[in-house]
Amino acid sequence: MKRFLLPILIGVLGLPLGAGAGYLLRPAPETGAEAVPEEATPREYVDLSNQFVIPILSDGVVAGLVVLSLSLEVEQGQSATVLSHEPKLRDVFLQAMFAHANAGGFRGSFTDSAALAPLRQALFEAASGVLPDVISDVLINDIVRQDG
């Protein structure tokens, strides 16, 4: 009879003691300030003043043109910084677009998402080289190809 009494006694006393220890050792609840997720940094968009015109060459002859309009996503209050660097940004964007055109990026189904991904990446890297930590995205507003 004693051999059955000991396991029952351990179970009867152990269960409340374990629950009490778990209650006392639980993690502290988060305070109201920590529980609220951080708000996203407000963004604004800066439209670059002029369109970009990129020639498409075929055997050294202009076979068509691609015209693009770009906007830059920046943290709120950074518009003036972007506009003051616009000549340098336009230069690096043109370099990236010419490289994309020379690699055949504007041929065929050039508006397909997969086809535009390398261009978007190149434009973002170019912008980040001029204004690191200011520009968070480069948006292609318009893109048109005119074959000659």
DSSP file (Angstrom, degrees, kcal/mol; ACC not computed):
  #  RESIDUE AA STRUCTURE BP1 BP2  ACC     N-H-->O    O-->H-N    N-H-->O    O-->H-N    TCO  KAPPA ALPHA  PHI   PSI    X-CA   Y-CA   Z-CA
    1    1 A M    >>        0   0    0      0, 0.0     4,-1.5     0, 0.0     3,-0.6   0.000 360.0 360.0 360.0 -36.2    0.0    0.0    0.0
    2    2 A K  H 3>  +     0   0    0      1,-0.2     4,-1.7     2,-0.2     0, 0.0   0.840 360.0  60.1 -66.0 -31.7    2.9    2.4    0.8
    3    3 A R  H 34 S+     0   0    0      1,-0.2    -1,-0.2     2,-0.2     0, 0.0   0.800 109.3  42.7 -68.5 -25.0    4.3    1.9   -2.7
    4    4 A F  H <> S+     0   0    0     -3,-0.6     4,-1.3     2,-0.1    -1,-0.2   0.763 109.3  58.4 -86.5 -27.2    1.1    3.2   -4.2
    5    5 A L  H  X S+     0   0    0     -4,-1.5     4,-2.6     1,-0.2     5,-0.2   0.870  99.2  57.1 -71.9 -38.1    0.8    6.1   -1.8
    6    6 A L  H  X S+     0   0    0     -4,-1.7     4,-2.4     2,-0.2     5,-0.2   0.933 107.2  45.6 -63.8 -48.7    4.1    7.7   -2.6
    7    7 A P  H  > S+     0   0    0      0, 0.0     4,-2.2     0, 0.0    -1,-0.2   0.890 115.0  48.9 -62.8 -36.2    3.5    8.2   -6.3
    8    8 A I  H  X S+     0   0    0     -4,-1.3     4,-2.7     2,-0.2    -2,-0.2   0.921 111.6  49.1 -67.5 -42.8    0.0    9.6   -5.6
    9    9 A L  H  X S+     0   0    0     -4,-2.6     4,-2.4     2,-0.2     5,-0.3   0.897 111.1  49.7 -63.1 -41.3    1.4   12.0   -3.0
   10   10 A I  H  X S+     0   0    0     -4,-2.4     4,-3.0     2,-0.2     5,-0.3   0.911 113.2  47.1 -62.8 -42.9    4.1   13.2   -5.4
   11   11 A G  H  X S+     0   0    0     -4,-2.2     4,-1.8    -5,-0.2    -2,-0.2   0.910 112.9  47.9 -65.4 -42.7    1.5   13.8   -8.1
   12   12 A V  H  < S+     0   0    0     -4,-2.7    -2,-0.2     1,-0.2    -1,-0.2   0.908 123.7  32.2 -66.9 -42.1   -0.9   15.6   -5.7
   13   13 A L  H  X S+     0   0    0     -4,-2.4     4,-1.7    -5,-0.2    -2,-0.2   0.838 117.6  54.9 -83.1 -34.3    1.8   17.9   -4.3
   14   14 A G  H  X S+     0   0    0     -4,-3.0     4,-2.7    -5,-0.3     5,-0.2   0.862 100.7  58.0 -70.5 -37.1    4.0   18.1   -7.4
   15   15 A L  H  X S+     0   0    0     -4,-1.8     4,-2.3    -5,-0.3     5,-0.2   0.952 111.1  39.4 -62.7 -51.6    1.3   19.4   -9.8
   16   16 A P  H  > S+     0   0    0      0, 0.0     4,-2.5     0, 0.0    -1,-0.2   0.894 116.7  51.7 -65.9 -36.7    0.4   22.5   -7.8
   17   17 A L  H  X S+     0   0    0     -4,-1.7     4,-2.3     2,-0.2    -2,-0.2   0.908 111.8  46.7 -65.6 -40.3    4.1   23.2   -6.9
   18   18 A G  H  X S+     0   0    0     -4,-2.7     4,-2.4     2,-0.2    -1,-0.2   0.903 112.8  49.1 -66.0 -42.1    5.0   22.9  -10.6
   19   19 A A  H  X S+     0   0    0     -4,-2.3     4,-2.2    -5,-0.2    -2,-0.2   0.914 111.9  49.5 -63.9 -41.9    2.2   25.2  -11.7
   20   20 A G  H  X S+     0   0    0     -4,-2.5     4,-2.3     2,-0.2    -2,-0.2   0.909 110.9  49.1 -63.4 -43.1    3.1   27.7   -9.0
   21   21 A A  H  X S+     0   0    0     -4,-2.3     4,-2.0     1,-0.2    -1,-0.2   0.908 111.1  50.3 -63.5 -41.6    6.8   27.7  -10.1
   22   22 A G  H  < S+     0   0    0     -4,-2.4     4,-0.4     1,-0.2    -2,-0.2   0.892 110.7  49.8 -62.3 -39.9    5.7   28.2  -13.8
   23   23 A Y  H >< S+     0   0    0     -4,-2.2     3,-0.7     1,-0.2    -2,-0.2   0.914 114.0  44.4 -64.9 -43.9    3.5   31.1  -12.8
   24   24 A L  H 3< S+     0   0    0     -4,-2.3    -2,-0.2     1,-0.2    -1,-0.2   0.804 116.3  45.9 -72.4 -29.5    6.2   32.8  -10.8
   25   25 A L  T 3< S+     0   0    0     -4,-2.0    -1,-0.2    -5,-0.2    -2,-0.2   0.320  82.9 122.9 -97.9   7.8    8.9   32.2  -13.4
   26   26 A R  S <  S-     0   0    0     -3,-0.7    -3,-0.0    -4,-0.4     2,-0.0  -0.292  73.8 -90.4 -66.5 156.0    6.9   33.3  -16.5
   27   27 A P        -     0   0    0      0, 0.0    -1,-0.1     0, 0.0     3,-0.1  -0.341  48.0 -99.3 -66.5 148.6    8.4   36.1  -18.6
   28   28 A A        -     0   0    0      1,-0.1     3,-0.1    -3,-0.1     2,-0.0  -0.406  43.3-105.9 -66.6 141.8    7.3   39.7  -17.7
   29   29 A P        -     0   0    0      0, 0.0     2,-0.1     0, 0.0    -1,-0.1  -0.368  38.8-101.8 -68.4 150.6    4.5   41.1  -19.9
   30   30 A E        -     0   0    0      1,-0.1     2,-0.1    -3,-0.1     0, 0.0  -0.427  35.6-119.2 -70.8 145.2    5.5   43.7  -22.4
   31   31 A T     >  -     0   0    0     -2,-0.1     4,-1.8     1,-0.1     3,-0.2  -0.359  30.0-102.4 -77.2 167.0    4.7   47.3  -21.5
   32   32 A G  H  > S+     0   0    0      1,-0.2     4,-1.1     2,-0.2    -1,-0.1   0.852 119.8  52.7 -59.6 -37.9    2.4   49.3  -23.7
   33   33 A A  H  4 S+     0   0    0      1,-0.2    -1,-0.2     2,-0.2     3,-0.1   0.872 112.4  44.1 -69.5 -36.6    5.2   51.2  -25.5
   34   34 A E  H  4 S+     0   0    0     -3,-0.2    -1,-0.2     1,-0.2    -2,-0.2   0.787 108.0  58.4 -78.8 -26.2    7.0   48.0  -26.4
   35   35 A A  H  < S+     0   0    0     -4,-1.8    -1,-0.2     2,-0.1    -2,-0.2   0.760  88.7  84.1 -75.5 -24.9    3.9   46.2  -27.6
   36   36 A V  S  < S-     0   0    0     -4,-1.1     3,-0.1    -5,-0.2    -5,-0.0  -0.669  86.7-121.5 -81.0 126.6    3.0   48.8  -30.2
   37   37 A P        -     0   0    0      0, 0.0     2,-0.1     0, 0.0    -2,-0.1  -0.337  33.6 -96.1 -67.2 150.1    5.0   48.2  -33.4
   38   38 A E        -     0   0    0     -4,-0.1     2,-0.1     1,-0.1     3,-0.1  -0.386  40.8-115.5 -64.9 139.4    7.2   51.0  -34.7
   39   39 A E        -     0   0    0      1,-0.1    -1,-0.1    -3,-0.1     2,-0.1  -0.483  35.3-101.8 -74.0 147.8    5.5   53.3  -37.2
   40   40 A A        -     0   0    0     -2,-0.1    -1,-0.1     1,-0.1     3,-0.1  -0.391  41.9 -98.9 -67.6 146.1    7.1   53.2  -40.7
   41   41 A T        -     0   0    0      1,-0.1    -1,-0.1    -2,-0.1     2,-0.0  -0.487  46.3-106.8 -64.9 129.6    9.3   56.2  -41.5
   42   42 A P        -     0   0    0      0, 0.0    34,-2.4     0, 0.0     2,-0.3  -0.339  41.2-157.7 -61.1 138.4    7.2   58.7  -43.5
   43   43 A R  E     -A   75   0A   0     32,-0.2     2,-0.3    -3,-0.1    32,-0.2  -0.801  12.3-168.6-116.1 156.1    8.3   58.7  -47.2
   44   44 A E  E     -A   74   0A   0     30,-2.6    30,-2.7    -2,-0.3     2,-0.4  -0.947  18.3-127.6-138.5 163.6    8.0   61.1  -50.0
   45   45 A Y  E     -A   73   0A   0     -2,-0.3     2,-0.6    28,-0.2    28,-0.2  -0.935  11.2-157.8-120.0 132.4    8.5   60.8  -53.7
   46   46 A V  E     -A   72   0A   0     26,-2.7    26,-2.5    -2,-0.4     2,-0.4  -0.937  11.1-148.7-111.5 116.0   10.7   63.1  -55.8
   47   47 A D  E     -A   71   0A   0     -2,-0.6     2,-0.2    24,-0.2    24,-0.2  -0.704  20.6-124.2 -81.6 129.3   10.0   63.2  -59.5
   48   48 A L        -     0   0    0     22,-2.1    22,-0.2    -2,-0.4    35,-0.0  -0.574  23.6-123.4 -74.0 139.6   13.1   63.9  -61.6
   49   49 A S  S    S+     0   0    0     -2,-0.2     2,-0.3    20,-0.1    -1,-0.1   0.794  83.2  32.9 -62.1 -37.4   12.4   66.9  -63.7
   50   50 A N  S    S-     0   0    0      1,-0.0    20,-0.3    20,-0.0     2,-0.1  -0.824  80.9-108.6-121.9 158.7   13.0   65.5  -67.2
   51   51 A Q        -     0   0    0     -2,-0.3     2,-0.5    18,-0.1    18,-0.2  -0.359  31.6-120.1 -75.4 162.6   12.5   62.2  -69.0
   52   52 A F  E     -B   68   0A   0     16,-3.2    16,-2.5    -2,-0.1     2,-0.5  -0.912  20.7-158.7-105.2 132.5   15.4   60.0  -69.9
   53   53 A V  E     -B   67   0A   0     -2,-0.5    14,-0.2    14,-0.2    12,-0.0  -0.958  10.1-174.3-115.7 119.7   15.9   59.2  -73.6
   54   54 A I  E     -B   66   0A   0     12,-3.3    12,-2.7    -2,-0.5     2,-0.2  -0.953  17.1-137.4-117.4 122.7   18.0   56.1  -74.4
   55   55 A P  E     -B   65   0A   0      0, 0.0     2,-0.6     0, 0.0    10,-0.2  -0.542   8.3-143.9 -77.6 144.5   18.9   55.1  -77.9
   56   56 A I  E     -B   64   0A   0      8,-3.1     7,-3.5    -2,-0.2     8,-1.1  -0.949  21.2-154.7-106.5 118.6   18.7   51.5  -79.0
   57   57 A L  E     -B   62   0A   0     -2,-0.6     2,-0.4     5,-0.3     5,-0.2  -0.723  16.8-176.2 -99.3 143.2   21.5   50.7  -81.3
   58   58 A S  E >  S-B   61   0A   0      3,-3.0     3,-1.4    -2,-0.3    -2,-0.0  -0.938  80.5 -18.2-136.7 113.3   21.6   47.9  -84.0
   59   59 A D  T 3  S-     0   0    0     -2,-0.4     3,-0.1     1,-0.3    -1,-0.0   0.873 128.6 -53.1  56.2  39.9   24.8   47.5  -85.9
   60   60 A G  T 3  S+     0   0    0      1,-0.2     2,-0.4     0, 0.0    -1,-0.3   0.485 118.9 107.7  79.2   3.3   25.9   51.0  -84.8
   61   61 A V  E <  S-B   58   0A   0     -3,-1.4    -3,-3.0     0, 0.0     2,-0.6  -0.907  80.2-107.3-115.3 141.8   22.7   52.6  -86.1
   62   62 A V  E     +B   57   0A   0     -2,-0.4    -5,-0.3    -5,-0.2     3,-0.1  -0.551  38.8 174.2 -68.5 114.6   19.9   54.0  -83.9
   63   63 A A  E     -     0   0A   0     -7,-3.5    85,-3.5    -2,-0.6     2,-0.3   0.528  61.2 -28.3 -99.3 -10.3   17.1   51.5  -84.3
   64   64 A G  E     -BC  56 147A   0     -8,-1.1    -8,-3.1    83,-0.3     2,-0.3  -0.977  58.4-111.1 176.1 178.3   14.8   53.0  -81.7
   65   65 A L  E     -BC  55 146A   0     81,-2.6    81,-3.3    -2,-0.3     2,-0.4  -0.974  10.6-153.4-133.7 147.2   14.4   55.0  -78.5
   66   66 A V  E     -BC  54 145A   0    -12,-2.7   -12,-3.3    -2,-0.3     2,-0.5  -0.987  12.4-162.3-117.9 131.7   13.3   54.2  -75.0
   67   67 A V  E     -BC  53 144A   0     77,-3.0    77,-2.2    -2,-0.4     2,-0.3  -0.964  12.0-178.2-116.4 127.0   11.9   57.1  -72.9
   68   68 A L  E     -BC  52 143A   0    -16,-2.5   -16,-3.2    -2,-0.5     2,-0.4  -0.933  17.8-158.6-125.9 147.5   11.7   56.7  -69.1
   69   69 A S  E     - C   0 142A   0     73,-2.1    72,-2.4    -2,-0.3    73,-1.1  -0.992  20.3-165.5-119.8 134.3   10.4   58.8  -66.3
   70   70 A L  E     - C   0 140A   0     -2,-0.4   -22,-2.1   -20,-0.3     2,-0.3  -0.884  13.6-169.9-122.5 150.9   11.7   58.1  -62.8
   71   71 A S  E     -AC  47 139A   0     68,-2.2    68,-3.1    -2,-0.3     2,-0.4  -0.956  16.7-139.9-129.6 153.2   10.8   59.0  -59.2
   72   72 A L  E     -AC  46 138A   0    -26,-2.5   -26,-2.7    -2,-0.3     2,-0.5  -0.950   7.3-140.9-117.2 133.4   12.8   58.5  -56.1
   73   73 A E  E     +AC  45 137A   0     64,-2.7    63,-3.0    -2,-0.4    64,-1.1  -0.823  35.1 163.1 -91.9 125.0   11.5   57.3  -52.8
   74   74 A V  E     -AC  44 135A   0    -30,-2.7   -30,-2.6    -2,-0.5    61,-0.2  -0.882  44.0 -85.1-135.9 164.6   13.2   59.1  -49.9
   75   75 A E  E >   -A   43   0A   0     59,-0.8     3,-1.8    -2,-0.3   -32,-0.2  -0.420  65.1 -83.5 -66.8 149.1   12.6   59.8  -46.2
   76   76 A Q  T 3  S+     0   0    0    -34,-2.4    -1,-0.1     1,-0.3   -33,-0.0  -0.287 117.8  27.9 -57.4 135.2   10.4   62.8  -45.5
   77   77 A G  T 3  S+     0   0    0     -3,-0.1    -1,-0.3   -34,-0.0     4,-0.2   0.403  93.8  97.0  94.2  -1.1   12.4   66.0  -45.6
   78   78 A Q    <>  +     0   0    0     -3,-1.8     4,-2.1     1,-0.2     5,-0.2   0.357  49.2  98.9-100.8   4.8   15.1   64.7  -48.0
   79   79 A S  H  > S+     0   0    0      1,-0.2     4,-2.8     2,-0.2     5,-0.2   0.912  81.9  51.6 -59.0 -44.7   13.6   66.1  -51.2
   80   80 A A  H  > S+     0   0    0      1,-0.2     4,-2.0     2,-0.2    -1,-0.2   0.882 108.4  52.2 -61.9 -38.1   15.9   69.2  -51.2
   81   81 A T  H  > S+     0   0    0     -4,-0.2     4,-0.9     2,-0.2    -1,-0.2   0.924 111.7  46.3 -62.4 -44.4   19.0   66.9  -50.8
   82   82 A V  H >< S+     0   0    0     -4,-2.1     3,-0.9     1,-0.2    -2,-0.2   0.939 112.3  49.6 -64.1 -47.2   17.9   64.8  -53.8
   83   83 A L  H >< S+     0   0    0     -4,-2.8     3,-1.0     1,-0.3    -1,-0.2   0.831 106.7  55.5 -64.6 -31.7   17.1   67.8  -56.0
   84   84 A S  H 3< S+     0   0    0     -4,-2.0    -1,-0.3     1,-0.2    -2,-0.2   0.742 113.4  42.3 -71.7 -20.7   20.5   69.4  -55.2
   85   85 A H  T <X S+     0   0    0     -3,-0.9     4,-2.5    -4,-0.9     3,-0.3   0.237  81.2 112.6-104.3  11.4   22.2   66.2  -56.4
   86   86 A E  H <> S+     0   0    0     -3,-1.0     4,-3.1     1,-0.2     5,-0.2   0.871  71.9  54.6 -58.2 -41.9   19.9   65.7  -59.5
   87   87 A P  H  > S+     0   0    0      0, 0.0     4,-1.8     0, 0.0    -1,-0.2   0.927 112.8  43.3 -58.3 -42.6   22.7   66.4  -62.1
   88   88 A K  H  > S+     0   0    0     -3,-0.3     4,-2.3     2,-0.2     5,-0.2   0.902 114.2  50.9 -68.2 -40.3   24.9   63.6  -60.6
   89   89 A L  H  X S+     0   0    0     -4,-2.5     4,-2.5     1,-0.2     5,-0.2   0.924 109.2  50.7 -62.6 -44.0   21.9   61.3  -60.2
   90   90 A R  H  X S+     0   0    0     -4,-3.1     4,-2.6    -5,-0.2    -1,-0.2   0.902 109.7  52.1 -60.7 -39.9   20.9   61.8  -63.9
   91   91 A D  H  X S+     0   0    0     -4,-1.8     4,-2.1    -5,-0.2    -2,-0.2   0.941 112.6  42.4 -62.4 -48.7   24.4   61.0  -65.0
   92   92 A V  H  X S+     0   0    0     -4,-2.3     4,-2.1     1,-0.2    -1,-0.2   0.853 113.8  53.1 -70.4 -32.1   24.6   57.7  -63.1
   93   93 A F  H  X S+     0   0    0     -4,-2.5     4,-2.6    -5,-0.2    -1,-0.2   0.922 108.8  49.5 -65.8 -43.2   21.1   56.8  -64.2
   94   94 A L  H  X S+     0   0    0     -4,-2.6     4,-2.9    -5,-0.2     5,-0.2   0.910 109.5  51.9 -61.9 -41.2   22.0   57.4  -67.8
   95   95 A Q  H  X S+     0   0    0     -4,-2.1     4,-2.2     1,-0.2    -1,-0.2   0.931 111.7  46.5 -59.3 -45.1   25.1   55.2  -67.4
   96   96 A A  H  X S+     0   0    0     -4,-2.1     4,-2.0     1,-0.2    -2,-0.2   0.896 114.2  47.6 -65.3 -39.9   23.0   52.4  -66.0
   97   97 A M  H  X S+     0   0    0     -4,-2.6     4,-2.6     2,-0.2    -2,-0.2   0.887 110.5  51.0 -70.4 -38.7   20.4   52.7  -68.7
   98   98 A F  H  X S+     0   0    0     -4,-2.9     4,-2.8     2,-0.2    -2,-0.2   0.920 110.9  49.1 -63.3 -42.0   23.0   52.8  -71.5
   99   99 A A  H  X S+     0   0    0     -4,-2.2     4,-1.3    -5,-0.2    -2,-0.2   0.905 111.7  49.3 -62.5 -40.8   24.6   49.7  -70.1
  100  100 A H  H  <>S+     0   0    0     -4,-2.0     5,-2.8     2,-0.2     6,-0.3   0.909 112.4  47.7 -64.1 -42.4   21.1   48.0  -69.9
  101  101 A A  H ><5S+     0   0    0     -4,-2.6     3,-1.6     1,-0.2     5,-0.3   0.913 110.2  51.5 -65.3 -42.9   20.4   49.0  -73.5
  102  102 A N  H 3<5S+     0   0    0     -4,-2.8    -1,-0.2     1,-0.3    -2,-0.2   0.759 106.0  55.8 -67.5 -23.8   23.8   47.8  -74.7
  103  103 A A  T 3<5S-     0   0    0     -4,-1.3    -1,-0.3    -5,-0.2    -2,-0.2   0.410 123.5-105.8 -86.0   2.5   23.1   44.4  -73.0
  104  104 A G  T X 5S+     0   0    0     -3,-1.6     3,-1.4    -4,-0.1    -3,-0.2   0.655  75.7 140.3  85.5  16.4   19.9   44.1  -75.0
  105  105 A G  T 3 < +     0   0    0     -5,-2.8    -4,-0.2     1,-0.3    14,-0.1   0.695  69.3  50.7 -68.2 -19.8   17.6   44.9  -72.0
  106  106 A F  T 3  S+     0   0    0     -6,-0.3    -1,-0.3    -5,-0.3     4,-0.2   0.255  91.4  97.4-102.5  12.1   15.2   47.0  -74.1
  107  107 A R  S <  S-     0   0    0     -3,-1.4     2,-0.0     2,-0.1     0, 0.0  -0.635  84.1  -5.7 -95.3 158.4   14.7   44.4  -76.8
  108  108 A G  S    S+     0   0    0     -2,-0.2     2,-2.1     1,-0.2     3,-0.2  -0.310 133.3   0.4  65.0-140.0   11.7   42.0  -77.0
  109  109 A S  S >  S+     0   0    0      1,-0.2     3,-1.3     2,-0.1     6,-0.2  -0.493  77.6 160.9 -82.6  70.4    9.3   42.0  -74.1
  110  110 A F  T 3   +     0   0    0     -2,-2.1    -1,-0.2     1,-0.3    -3,-0.1   0.638  64.2  60.7 -74.3 -15.0   11.2   44.7  -72.2
  111  111 A T  T 3  S+     0   0    0     -3,-0.2    -1,-0.3     4,-0.1    -2,-0.1   0.455  75.0 118.2 -92.0   0.2    8.3   45.6  -69.9
  112  112 A D  S <> S-     0   0    0     -3,-1.3     4,-2.2     1,-0.1     3,-0.4  -0.390  75.6-120.7 -63.0 142.5    8.1   42.1  -68.4
  113  113 A S  H  > S+     0   0    0      1,-0.3     4,-1.4     2,-0.2    -1,-0.1   0.890 113.6  49.8 -54.1 -43.6    8.8   42.2  -64.6
  114  114 A A  H  4 S+     0   0    0      1,-0.2    -1,-0.3     2,-0.2    -4,-0.1   0.846 111.1  49.8 -66.3 -32.7   11.7   39.8  -65.0
  115  115 A A  H  4 S+     0   0    0     -3,-0.4     4,-0.5    -6,-0.2    -1,-0.2   0.831 112.9  46.1 -75.0 -31.9   13.2   41.9  -67.8
  116  116 A L  H  X S+     0   0    0     -4,-2.2     4,-2.8     1,-0.2     5,-0.2   0.676  92.3  82.2 -83.7 -17.2   12.9   45.1  -65.8
  117  117 A A  H  X S+     0   0    0     -4,-1.4     4,-2.4    -5,-0.2     5,-0.2   0.907  91.4  47.5 -57.3 -46.2   14.3   43.7  -62.5
  118  118 A P  H  > S+     0   0    0      0, 0.0     4,-2.5     0, 0.0    -1,-0.2   0.887 113.0  49.8 -64.1 -35.2   18.0   44.1  -63.6
  119  119 A L  H  > S+     0   0    0     -4,-0.5     4,-2.6     2,-0.2     5,-0.2   0.939 110.7  48.8 -66.5 -45.9   17.3   47.7  -64.7
  120  120 A R  H  X S+     0   0    0     -4,-2.8     4,-2.4     1,-0.2    -1,-0.2   0.921 113.1  48.0 -58.5 -44.0   15.6   48.5  -61.4
  121  121 A Q  H  X S+     0   0    0     -4,-2.4     4,-2.5    -5,-0.2    -1,-0.2   0.915 111.7  49.2 -64.0 -43.6   18.5   47.0  -59.4
  122  122 A A  H  X S+     0   0    0     -4,-2.5     4,-2.2     1,-0.2    -1,-0.2   0.897 111.8  49.0 -63.9 -40.3   21.1   48.9  -61.5
  123  123 A L  H  X S+     0   0    0     -4,-2.6     4,-2.5     2,-0.2    -2,-0.2   0.910 112.0  48.5 -66.0 -41.7   19.2   52.2  -61.0
  124  124 A F  H  X S+     0   0    0     -4,-2.4     4,-2.7    -5,-0.2    -2,-0.2   0.920 112.0  48.7 -64.9 -42.9   18.9   51.6  -57.3
  125  125 A E  H  X S+     0   0    0     -4,-2.5     4,-1.4     2,-0.2    -1,-0.2   0.895 111.6  50.3 -63.6 -39.2   22.6   50.8  -57.0
  126  126 A A  H  X S+     0   0    0     -4,-2.2     4,-1.0     2,-0.2    -2,-0.2   0.927 112.7  45.9 -63.9 -44.5   23.5   53.9  -59.0
  127  127 A A  H >X S+     0   0    0     -4,-2.5     4,-2.9     1,-0.2     3,-0.6   0.896 110.0  54.2 -65.0 -40.3   21.4   56.1  -56.8
  128  128 A S  H 3< S+     0   0    0     -4,-2.7    -1,-0.2     1,-0.2    -2,-0.2   0.788 102.9  58.0 -65.8 -26.9   22.7   54.5  -53.6
  129  129 A G  H 3< S+     0   0    0     -4,-1.4    -1,-0.2    -5,-0.2    -2,-0.2   0.812 114.0  37.4 -70.6 -29.5   26.3   55.3  -54.8
  130  130 A V  H << S+     0   0    0     -4,-1.0    -2,-0.2    -3,-0.6    -1,-0.1   0.899 135.7  16.9 -86.7 -47.0   25.4   59.0  -55.0
  131  131 A L  S >X S-     0   0    0     -4,-2.9     3,-1.6    -5,-0.1     4,-1.4  -0.659  78.4-167.2-128.9  75.6   23.2   59.4  -51.9
  132  132 A P  T 34 S+     0   0    0      0, 0.0     4,-0.1     0, 0.0    -3,-0.1  -0.355  75.7  10.9 -63.7 144.1   23.6   56.4  -49.6
  133  133 A D  T 34 S+     0   0    0      2,-0.3     3,-0.1     1,-0.1    -5,-0.1   0.557 117.1  77.2  65.3  10.8   21.0   56.0  -46.9
  134  134 A V  T <4 S+     0   0    0     -3,-1.6   -59,-0.8     1,-0.2     2,-0.5   0.745  82.7  58.5-109.4 -47.3   18.8   58.7  -48.5
  135  135 A I  E  <  +C   74   0A   0     -4,-1.4    -2,-0.3   -61,-0.2   -61,-0.2  -0.749  52.4 176.1 -92.2 125.5   17.2   56.9  -51.4
  136  136 A S  E     +     0   0A   0    -63,-3.0     2,-0.3    -2,-0.5   -62,-0.2   0.625  66.8   1.0-103.0 -16.2   15.1   53.8  -50.5
  137  137 A D  E     -C   73   0A   0    -64,-1.1   -64,-2.7   -14,-0.0     2,-0.5  -0.969  54.7-138.0-165.3 153.8   13.7   53.0  -53.9
  138  138 A V  E     -C   72   0A   0     -2,-0.3     2,-0.4   -66,-0.2   -66,-0.2  -0.983  25.1-158.5-115.8 125.1   13.8   54.0  -57.6
  139  139 A L  E     -C   71   0A   0    -68,-3.1   -68,-2.2    -2,-0.5     2,-0.8  -0.883  12.9-142.5-109.7 133.6   10.4   53.9  -59.3
  140  140 A I  E     +C   70   0A   0     -2,-0.4   -70,-0.2   -70,-0.2     3,-0.1  -0.841  22.3 177.4 -91.6 108.6    9.9   53.7  -63.1
  141  141 A N  E     +     0   0A   0    -72,-2.4     2,-0.3    -2,-0.8    -1,-0.2   0.915  65.7   6.3 -79.1 -45.9    6.8   55.9  -63.7
  142  142 A D  E     -C   69   0A   0    -73,-1.1   -73,-2.1     2,-0.0     2,-0.3  -0.990  58.9-179.7-138.9 145.7    6.7   55.7  -67.5
  143  143 A I  E     +C   68   0A   0     -2,-0.3     2,-0.4   -75,-0.2   -75,-0.2  -0.946   8.5 170.3-147.7 128.0    8.5   53.6  -70.0
  144  144 A V  E     -C   67   0A   0    -77,-2.2   -77,-3.0    -2,-0.3     2,-0.5  -0.997  16.6-156.7-137.9 139.3    8.0   53.8  -73.8
  145  145 A R  E     -C   66   0A   0     -2,-0.4     2,-0.6   -79,-0.2   -79,-0.2  -0.974   5.3-168.0-116.7 131.3    9.9   52.3  -76.7
  146  146 A Q  E     -C   65   0A   0    -81,-3.3   -81,-2.6    -2,-0.5     2,-0.3  -0.961  12.3-150.2-118.8 113.8    9.7   53.7  -80.1
  147  147 A D  E      C   64   0A   0     -2,-0.6   -83,-0.3   -83,-0.2   -84,-0.0  -0.617 360.0 360.0 -83.3 142.1   11.1   51.6  -82.9
  148  148 A G              0   0    0    -85,-3.5   -84,-0.2    -2,-0.3    -1,-0.1   0.449 360.0 360.0 -94.4 360.0   12.6   53.4  -85.8
